[in-house]
């Protein structure tokens, strides 16, 4: 179980992890400044 936190989605909206309670959630972080990430 993860602690509750908020993050901004690609659509610009802010989401709280607790909003998805009972659902499967996959989180992916990336760095737009990383050349490897940009390439893939």
C-alpha positions as CSV (number, residue, x, y, z in Angstrom):
1,X,0.0,0.0,0.0
2,X,1.3,3.4,-1.0
3,X,0.9,6.7,1.0
4,X,-1.6,9.1,-0.5
5,X,-0.1,11.9,-2.7
6,X,-1.0,14.3,-5.4
7,X,0.5,14.6,-8.9
8,X,-0.2,16.4,-12.1
9,X,-1.3,14.3,-15.1
10,X,-0.4,14.9,-18.7
11,X,-3.7,16.6,-19.1
12,X,-2.7,19.3,-16.6
13,X,-5.2,18.1,-13.9
14,X,-4.1,17.3,-10.4
15,X,-4.9,13.8,-9.2
16,X,-4.8,12.2,-5.7
17,X,-3.8,8.6,-5.4
18,X,-6.7,8.1,-3.0
19,X,-9.2,8.9,-5.8
20,X,-8.3,5.5,-7.4
21,X,-8.8,3.4,-4.2
22,X,-9.8,-0.2,-5.2
23,X,-8.5,0.2,-8.7
24,X,-5.2,-1.0,-10.2
25,X,-2.9,2.0,-10.7
26,X,0.3,2.0,-12.7
27,X,2.6,5.0,-12.1
28,X,5.4,6.0,-14.5
29,X,7.9,8.7,-13.9
30,X,10.2,10.1,-16.6
31,X,12.6,12.9,-17.2
32,X,11.9,14.9,-20.3
33,X,15.5,16.2,-20.3
34,X,17.0,12.7,-20.5
35,X,18.1,11.9,-24.1
36,X,17.3,8.2,-23.6
37,X,13.7,9.0,-22.6
38,X,13.3,11.3,-25.5
39,X,14.6,8.6,-27.9
40,X,12.2,6.0,-26.7
